[in-house]
Amino acid sequence: MRRLFYGALAAVLAGAAALSPAQAAPVKIRFTLDWKLQGLHAWYYWAQEKGYFAAENLDVTIDQGEGSAATVTRIMSGVYDAGFGDINAVIQNAATRPAETPVMVYMIYNKAPFALLTKADSPVKSVKDLAGTKLGTPPGGASFKLLPMLAKANGLDYGSIAITQVAPNLQEQMLLQGQVNTIAIFSATSYMNLVALKLDPDKDFRWIFYSDAGIDLYSNGIMVSQALAKEKPEAVKGLLRAINRSIKETVENPDAAIAMLAAKEPLINKDIEKRRLIYVYKSLIDTPEARQLGLGDISDARLETAITLISEAFELPKKPAPAQVFDRAFLPPKAERVPPQVAP
């Protein structure tokens, strides 16, 4: 009887160990966006609605954000496990709080959207012209966080700029009303905001991109807490598989993606958000480097340069190692990360 009992017990334990991931309890992931809901966030909700997260045995909760740099502090606070935010904020925090700072695991904005925006007839024609002028910016925006570095690279005294903190949804209006001379923005957001206001972003405004002013950086991607990466590595891999698949599907099916997004937020302008989705993909994601390395990956040399730039500009106490900032170990195979070609 004893042998029968232990034999039965062993069979039960073996059966429990053989449970498939789908039969185990889903891994809960609290995910924060970088900003308010826009077309460029469609792939996260697509993965949720299509069941791709669930297929990876994930229970993902998605919340709107307060800025790309704020995503990092949100994860560091422990309230969120993962999010879409700025790698440059990861670099800065990794130098001072390495044990708490999240790690980037999938680069999305291969080209940074950081820019200064001013009216076409403004006297601000270069970074140096910001001296003595008013600049508006949301406090959590990555473009604002990197402004001291931009100033230093261009020989501008950062203290000579009058900074005015503004609500994200009022940036363009304050510029149009003349309350500020320039705003520090994400091109992905402001370009389409101007289109929505029936203005010509190219004719009526001047854009000063950080990448054209000596600051060539990476930008937003998927980052996860160190705890999630260490304790649930398969969950992180599943999260990236679902998002990678959804990026490709949404840019190939923008009408369906935006219709799905509008069902969640009926107040969005579907035409504008469709244009934003395609604009962001073509201008920030589908780059020559992304075509060479695959979506989600980066150039180690370029990251090393970015880390050096930020460390020197912000006088960080130490220069983080690239491995503290980006970890490609969770990426899907390169063959699955080929950027789809979208028609003009």
C-alpha positions in Angstrom: 0.0 0.0 0.0 2.8 2.4 0.9 4.5 1.7 -2.5 1.2 2.3 -4.2 0.7 5.6 -2.3 4.1 6.9 -3.1 3.8 5.8 -6.7 0.5 7.7 -7.0 2.0 10.7 -5.4 4.9 10.7 -7.7 2.5 10.5 -10.7 0.6 13.5 -9.4 3.7 15.6 -8.9 5.0 14.6 -12.3 1.7 15.7 -13.9 1.8 19.0 -12.1 5.4 19.6 -13.3 4.3 18.9 -16.8 1.6 21.6 -16.9 2.0 23.7 -19.9 2.5 27.5 -19.5 -1.1 28.0 -20.7 -2.3 26.0 -17.7 -0.3 28.0 -15.2 -1.5 31.2 -13.7 -0.9 34.1 -16.1 1.9 36.5 -15.3 0.5 39.9 -14.4 2.4 42.8 -16.0 1.5 46.4 -15.3 2.5 48.4 -18.4 2.7 52.1 -18.7 2.7 54.1 -22.0 4.8 57.2 -22.5 1.9 59.5 -23.2 -1.9 59.9 -23.7 -3.5 57.4 -26.1 -2.5 58.0 -29.7 -2.2 56.0 -32.9 1.4 55.1 -32.2 0.2 53.1 -29.2 -2.1 50.9 -31.4 0.2 47.9 -31.3 0.0 47.4 -27.5 -3.8 47.4 -27.6 -3.8 45.2 -30.7 -1.7 42.6 -28.8 -4.2 42.8 -26.0 -7.4 42.6 -28.2 -6.1 39.9 -30.5 -5.2 37.7 -27.5 -1.4 37.7 -28.2 -0.6 38.6 -24.6 -3.0 35.9 -23.4 -1.4 33.4 -25.8 1.9 34.1 -24.0 0.2 33.5 -20.7 0.4 37.2 -19.8 -2.2 39.4 -18.1 -1.2 42.8 -19.2 -2.8 46.0 -17.9 -2.0 49.1 -20.0 -2.1 52.6 -18.5 -1.5 56.0 -20.2 1.6 57.9 -19.4 3.0 61.3 -18.4 6.1 61.5 -20.5 8.8 59.3 -21.9 11.2 60.0 -19.0 8.5 59.5 -16.5 8.1 55.9 -17.6 11.5 55.1 -16.1 10.6 56.6 -12.7 7.2 54.9 -12.8 8.9 51.5 -13.1 11.5 52.4 -10.5 8.7 53.2 -8.0 7.5 49.6 -8.3 4.0 50.6 -9.4 4.7 49.3 -13.0 6.6 46.3 -14.3 7.2 47.4 -17.8 6.6 50.3 -20.2 7.3 52.3 -23.3 9.8 55.0 -22.5 13.1 56.8 -23.1 16.4 54.9 -23.1 18.2 58.1 -22.3 16.4 58.4 -19.0 17.5 54.8 -18.3 21.1 55.9 -18.9 20.9 58.7 -16.5 19.2 56.7 -13.7 21.5 53.7 -14.2 24.4 56.0 -13.2 22.9 56.8 -9.8 20.5 54.0 -9.0 21.7 51.0 -10.9 19.9 48.4 -8.7 16.5 50.0 -9.4 16.7 51.3 -12.9 14.8 49.3 -15.6 16.6 47.9 -18.6 15.6 48.4 -22.2 14.8 45.2 -24.0 13.3 46.3 -27.4 14.1 49.5 -29.2 11.2 51.0 -31.1 12.2 54.6 -32.0 15.5 53.8 -33.8 15.5 57.5 -34.7 14.9 60.0 -31.9 11.9 62.3 -32.3 13.4 65.0 -30.0 13.0 68.4 -31.5 12.4 72.1 -30.8 9.4 73.7 -32.5 8.9 77.4 -33.2 7.0 79.5 -35.7 8.4 79.9 -39.2 8.9 83.7 -38.6 10.5 83.2 -35.2 14.0 84.7 -34.6 14.9 81.2 -33.1 16.8 79.6 -36.0 19.3 77.6 -34.1 19.8 76.2 -30.6 22.0 79.2 -29.6 19.1 81.5 -30.4 17.2 80.1 -27.4 19.1 82.4 -25.1 16.8 85.0 -23.5 13.7 83.4 -24.9 10.8 81.5 -23.4 10.6 77.7 -23.9 7.5 75.7 -23.0 7.6 72.0 -22.1 5.8 69.3 -20.0 8.0 68.5 -17.0 8.2 64.8 -17.8 9.0 65.0 -21.5 12.2 63.4 -22.7 13.0 66.4 -25.0 13.0 68.6 -21.9 15.1 66.2 -19.9 17.7 66.2 -22.7 17.6 70.0 -23.3 20.7 70.6 -21.0 22.7 68.3 -23.1 21.5 70.0 -26.3 22.5 73.3 -24.9 25.9 72.2 -23.8 26.6 70.6 -27.2 25.8 73.9 -28.9 27.7 76.2 -26.5 24.5 77.7 -25.0 24.2 78.6 -21.3 21.2 76.5 -20.3 20.4 79.0 -17.5 19.7 81.7 -20.2 16.5 79.9 -21.3 13.3 80.9 -19.5 11.6 77.5 -18.9 7.8 77.5 -18.6 6.2 74.2 -17.6 3.0 73.5 -19.6 0.4 70.7 -19.8 1.0 68.3 -22.6 -2.2 69.1 -24.4 -1.5 72.9 -24.4 2.0 72.9 -25.9 1.1 73.9 -29.4 -1.6 76.3 -28.3 0.8 78.2 -26.1 3.2 78.5 -29.0 0.5 79.7 -31.4 -0.7 82.3 -28.8 2.8 83.7 -28.4 3.0 82.7 -24.7 6.3 80.9 -25.4 8.8 81.3 -28.3 9.6 77.6 -28.6 8.5 74.3 -27.3 10.5 71.1 -26.7 8.5 68.3 -28.3 8.3 64.8 -29.7 7.9 65.2 -33.5 5.6 62.1 -33.4 3.1 64.1 -31.2 3.4 67.7 -32.3 3.5 67.1 -36.1 0.1 65.5 -36.1 -1.3 67.9 -33.5 -0.5 70.7 -35.9 -2.2 68.8 -38.7 -5.3 68.4 -36.5 -5.3 72.2 -36.0 -5.4 72.5 -39.9 -1.9 74.0 -40.0 1.0 73.0 -42.2 3.7 71.6 -40.0 6.4 72.0 -42.7 5.4 75.5 -44.0 4.2 77.3 -40.9 6.8 76.1 -38.5 10.5 75.6 -38.0 11.8 72.3 -36.6 15.2 72.0 -35.0 15.9 68.2 -34.5 18.3 67.2 -31.8 19.9 64.8 -34.3 20.7 67.7 -36.6 22.2 69.7 -33.7 24.9 67.2 -32.7 22.8 64.8 -30.5 22.2 61.5 -32.3 20.5 59.3 -29.8 18.1 56.4 -29.6 14.7 57.1 -28.0 11.7 55.1 -26.9 11.4 51.4 -26.5 10.1 48.7 -24.3 11.7 48.6 -20.9 11.2 46.2 -18.0 12.0 46.2 -14.3 15.1 44.3 -13.2 12.9 42.1 -11.1 10.7 41.0 -14.0 13.8 40.4 -16.2 15.4 38.2 -13.6 12.4 36.4 -12.1 10.2 36.0 -15.2 12.5 36.0 -18.3 10.0 33.9 -20.3 7.3 36.4 -19.6 9.6 39.2 -20.9 10.2 37.1 -24.1 6.5 36.6 -24.5 5.8 40.3 -24.0 8.2 41.1 -26.8 6.9 38.4 -29.1 3.4 39.7 -28.8 4.4 43.4 -29.3 6.8 42.6 -32.2 4.0 40.7 -34.0 1.5 43.5 -33.3 3.8 46.3 -34.6 4.0 44.5 -38.0 0.3 43.7 -38.2 -0.9 47.2 -37.2 1.3 49.1 -39.8 0.1 46.6 -42.4 -3.6 47.1 -41.3 -3.8 50.7 -40.1 -7.5 51.1 -40.6 -8.3 48.1 -38.5 -5.8 49.1 -35.9 -7.2 52.6 -35.5 -10.8 51.3 -35.5 -9.8 49.1 -32.6 -8.2 52.0 -30.8 -11.3 54.2 -31.4 -13.4 51.6 -29.7 -11.4 52.1 -26.6 -11.2 55.9 -26.9 -14.1 57.2 -29.0 -12.8 60.8 -28.8 -9.7 60.2 -30.9 -9.7 61.5 -34.5 -9.3 58.4 -36.5 -7.9 60.1 -39.6 -5.3 61.9 -37.6 -4.3 58.9 -35.6 -4.0 56.7 -38.7 -1.6 59.3 -40.2 0.3 59.5 -36.9 0.7 55.7 -36.9 2.1 55.6 -40.4 4.2 58.8 -39.9 5.8 57.4 -36.7 6.6 54.0 -38.4 8.1 55.5 -41.5 10.1 58.3 -39.8 11.2 56.8 -36.5 11.0 53.0 -36.7 11.7 51.8 -40.3 15.2 53.1 -40.6 18.2 51.7 -42.5 19.6 50.5 -39.2 16.4 48.7 -38.3 16.4 47.0 -41.7 19.9 45.8 -41.1 19.5 44.7 -37.5 15.8 43.9 -37.3 13.2 45.7 -35.3 14.0 46.0 -31.6 17.8 45.7 -31.8 20.4 48.5 -31.7 24.0 49.2 -32.7 26.4 48.6 -29.7 28.8 51.3 -31.0 26.0 53.8 -31.3 24.7 53.0 -27.8 28.2 53.4 -26.4 28.5 56.8 -28.0 25.1 57.8 -26.6 26.1 56.7 -23.1 29.3 58.8 -23.3 27.4 61.9 -24.6 24.8 61.7 -21.8 27.3 60.9 -19.1 29.5 63.9 -20.0 26.6 66.3 -20.6 24.9 65.5 -17.3 28.2 65.0 -15.4 27.0 61.6 -14.2 29.0 60.1 -11.3 29.8 57.1 -13.4 29.3 55.9 -17.0 26.8 53.0 -17.0 27.8 49.9 -18.9 25.8 49.2 -22.1 24.5 45.9 -20.4 22.9 48.0 -17.7 21.0 50.0 -20.3 20.0 47.5 -23.1 19.7 43.7 -23.1 18.9 42.0 -26.4 18.6 38.5 -24.8 14.8 38.7 -24.8 14.4 39.6 -28.5 12.5 37.3 -30.9 14.7 35.8 -33.7 15.9 38.3 -36.3 13.8 36.6 -39.0 10.7 37.6 -37.0 11.8 41.2 -36.7 12.1 42.2 -40.4 10.4 45.7 -40.8 7.4 45.4 -43.1 7.5 47.8 -46.1 4.5 50.2 -46.0 3.3 51.8 -49.2 3.9 55.6 -49.6 
